[in-house]
Amino acid sequence: MAFASTRNDEHPDIYMQRVDGTSVTQLTDDPADDAFPTFSPDGKTIAFASTRSGIWQIFTMDTDGRNVVQ
């Protein structure tokens, strides 16, 4: 499951957690707001909204947080 949280900063970042509740992994670490994550149909990427370009835009990344693309 992917979710947005302010657990480590006042601006939300994207996290992934196993369905059994273990292994929370922070995927984004940006001073902007990152929110509304959703998995692609094949489960290989995550789309999310972010203000890192100055306004809300859609970005994608691999499920390990790498290869962020607007």
Secondary structure, 3 states (H helix, E strand, C coil): CEEEECCCCCCCEEEECCCCCCCCEECCCCCCCEEEEEECCCCCEEEEEECCCCCCEEEEEECCCCCCEC
